[in-house]
Amino acid sequence: MTSSLPTRAALQGLIVYAGFALIFLFFSAMLWDRGFLSAQNLTNIILQTAPATVLAVGLVFVLAAGEIDLSFGAAVALAAIVAAMVMRTQGWPVGVLAGLATGMAVGLVNGAIVAYARLPSFLVTLATMGVIAGAAREMSGLQSIPVTAEPFIAIFGGGSLLGIPSLVLWTIGVVVVGHLAFRETRYGAHVLAVGDNPRAALVSGIRVARVRLSVLVLSGACAGLAGLLYAGRLQAARYTLGESDLMTVIAAVIVGGTALNGGRGTIPGALVGSLMMGMLSNGLILMGLSVSWQMMIKGLIILIAVAVSLREPNR
């Protein structure tokens, strides 16, 4: 019975790649005359999914540790707004630090309450999501805040290096660093151990509370970076940034092979899952389907992915 576990996990890990291939082939056949396969459209899919991919990397650590973060979408908007406001008076480098610090502060608050007050992360981040979303609206006055610093826009938005768009470089960098940290370091092993069996992890000497705190801070840092990428690409910070990312990112991570109940995760799978969700949105738009249909289809995908993720033998 035990020997079947790696095989089952491997098969579940292949689902995202098979799904990606099937969706790509479907849209290629259906939309070949509408520009789906054009280099510009495929590049746009990658650029549009860059912030979601960054968020997905952070969420892999959170879910693998057996926690959940529902506040990262609101943290994206708050980080972008803080960065844009600070840039007006202090310059773009200080604005970047302020945006990242804002995201990390959100994660620190979430993590401290979850780790030390021992409250469920679902309820904690659900509550802070509302607080953060309200703060973003209050600070911005429901107005878009323009971002005009050209170096910032080049680094975090529309620039390129050796012909490679900066958003693609950020995606590659975050995915590579995240994968190495998750699979090749003691920290990644501790995250998986805590998600698999927190009591056993505690007995073995792992500081479970510190791990829980750190994964939520990491998620907040990724939200801060995603906010900067949005602000750089759109050249503005808005209180609505990140609102639609909650469902998309959770779907990407779960479809990518990360277990919703902890103990298993994959950064490359999250990348492919994010690209799959971006390709799905792009294809549905080209097919003329409304936003409501897109939401329903994404919700169905999440339902299927959760069902597959949770159908595991008892540990």
N, C-alpha and C positions, 0 to 999 in steps of 0.2 A: 504493500500500500504506500509506504514511504517513497519507494523508488518512482512512483508515478507523479510525484509532486513537481520535479524539475520539468518533466515533459509537459505537464498541464500548464505550468507557468510559461514555458517557452511558446506553447500554442497560443496562449492569451496574448503574449507579447507580439506575436505575428499578426494579430487581428488588425492593428492599426495600419501596418504596411499593406496588407491585403485590401483594407478599406480605402486607403489612400489611392492605390492603383485602380480599384474599381470606380471610384468617384471620378478620377482623372479620365479614365477611358470613357465613362458615360458622358461627361461634359464635352470631351473631345469629339465624340460622335454626334452629339446633339447640337453643339454650338460651333462646329468647325467653320461655319459661314458667318459667325458673329464676332470673330476676333478672339475667341477664348485662347487659342494656341499661339497668338501673336506674342512676340518677345516683350512688348510693352505691357500687355495684360498680365503675363506671368510674373514679370518684374513687379508690377503693382501689387500683386497678391503677396509677394514676399515683403514689400515695404509696408503694406497695410497691417500685416500680422506681426511686425517687429515688436511693438509694445506688448501685445498679447503673449508673444513667445517669452519675453523677459519676465512677465508676470507668471507664466506657466512654470518657469524654472524655480521661482521662489515657492510656488504652491506645491511642487513635487516634494520639497523638503518638509513642508507643513503636513501634508497628507501622509507621507511616509512615516512621520513621527506620531501618527494617530490623532492629529488635530485638524482643524479646519479654519480658514480665514475668509470671512465674508465681507471684510471691510476694505480689501485692497482696491476695489474699483473706486470707492469714495476717496481713498488716500491718493490715488492717481491725480484726481482733480485738485485736491488741496495742495499737493506738492507742486503741481504746475503753477497754480495761482500764487503761492508763496514765492516760488522762483521768479516768476514774471514781475511781481511787485518789488522784490529786492533788487532785481536787475535795473530798475528805473533809477535807483539812487546809489547803489553800491557797485554796479558793474556785473557783467555776466559770470565771472568766476565765483564771486560771492553768491550770486543767485543760484548757481549750480549746487554749491555746498548747502545752501538753505533748502533747496528742493529735496536733496537727498536726506538731509537731517530731518526734514518734516516727515518723510516716509518712515525713517527709522524710529522717530519718536512715536508715531502711531503704533508701529510694531512693538516698541518697548512697553507702551501702556497695555496693549493687548497681552503681551507675553507675561508681564508682571502679574496681571490679574489672573491669568490662566495658571501660571506656574506656582504662584505663592498664595493666592486666595483660593486656588483649586476650584475655580468655577469652569463650567464647560465652555470650550472655545467657541462652539456654535452660538451660544447665547451672548457671550462677551463680544464677539466680533459683529454679531447682528446689532447689538446695542450701539457699539462704537461707529458702525457704518452710518447710522442715523445722525449721530453727533457730528461726525466728520463731514457728511454731506451738507448738513445745516451750516456748519462753519464755513465751508467753501462758498455757499450761496451768500452768506452774510458778508464775507470778506470781499467778494467780487461785486456785490450789489446786483447780482444777476446780469452782469455785463461781461463781455469778452475783454480780456486784457492783452493788448498787442505786445508782441515780442519783436524787437527791431535789431537786436545785437547780431550783426552779421557773422562774427566768429561762432557764436552759440548756434545760430541756424545752420552753419556749415558743419559743425561737429555733431550736432544732435538731430539734424533734419535733412536738408537738401544737398549737403556736400558729398564729396567722394574722395577716395584715395586710390590712385592707380586704376581709375575707372570703376571702382567698386563703391556703390552708394554707402554712405556712413551708417545708415540704418541696417544694412546687411552686415557690416563689420561689427556693429554693436550686438546684433543677433548671434553671430558666430562666436564672438568673444564671451558673451554671457553663457551660451550653451557649453562651450568648451570648458570654461572655468567651473561651471556648475557640475558638469559631468565628472571632471577630475575630483572635485571636492566630495561628490556623492559616492563615487566608486573607489577612489584611490586613497582616501584619507581615513584616519581613525574617527574623525567627526562624522563622516557619512555612515560609518559602521555603527556608531552610537545612535544616530538618528533612526536607522533601521531597527536596531535592537529595542529602542524605546517604543517604537510603533508596533513591533511584533509582540512584545511582552514587557510592559513597564516594570512589573514586580521583579521579574528575573533580571532585568537590566539594573535595577536598583541594588539587588543583592550582589551582582557582579561588580559593583563599584562605580557604575555610570551615574553621573549626576543628572537624574531625570528632569528635575525642575529647570536646571540650566539649559538642557537641550531643548525643552519646550519653549523656554524664553527665547533662545537663539533662533529657532526656526521662524518664529513670528517676527522677530526683528529683521531677519533676512527677507521675509516676505514684504515687510514694510520698505526695506531698502530697494527691492525690485520695483515696488509701486512708485517710489520716488524717481527711479531711473526711467520708468515707463512714462511718468508725467513729463519729464524733461524731453523724451523722444516725441511725445505728442506735441508739446509746445514748440519744439524745433521744426517739426514737419508742417504743422498748421500755422506757425508763426503767431500763435496766440494761445492764451490759457483760458479755458472756459470751465464753468462749474459742472458742465455735463460730461467732461472727459472721463472715460473709464466706466460710465454708467452701463454700457452694453457689454463690458468685458467680463462681468461676473459669470454669466452663463457660458460664454464662449471659452473662457480659460478653464473653468471647471470641466467642461466637456472635453477640451483638448487634453488635459492631464489624465482624466479617467480613461478616455479612449486610448490614450497613449500607453496605458499599461500600469499606471500607478493605482495601488489599491486604496479604496476609499476608507477602509478600516485599518490602514497602517501596515507597516512591515514590508512593503514592496514599492519600488518606484523606479522610473527610468527617465532620464533627461532627454536622450535622443527620441524616445517615444513621445514625450511632451512636445518636442519640436515638430515631429511629423503630425501629431494631433493638431497642433496650432495651425500648421500649413493646411491641413485637411479642412479645418473649420473655415479658414480664410478662403480656400478654394470653393468650398460649399456655398458660402455667402456670395462670392463673385459669380459663380455659375447660376445660382438662383436669381440674382439680379439680371444677368444677361438673358435669362429665360422669361423675365418679366413678372416674376412672382413678387408679391407685396412683402413688406416687413413682417406682417403678422404670420404669413406662411413660413418665412424664414425662422421666426421664433418657434413656431410649432415643430418644425422639422428638427431644429437644434435640440429642443426639449425631448423629442422622441429619441434622438441619438444618445442623450445623456441617460435616459431611462434604460436603454439597451445596454449601454456601457456599464452602468451601475450594477445591473443584473449579472452581467458577465464577471465584473470585478468581485462581487460578493459571493459568487458560487464557488467557494473553495472548501476543501475538507477542513474540519475543525483542527486547529493547531494543538 
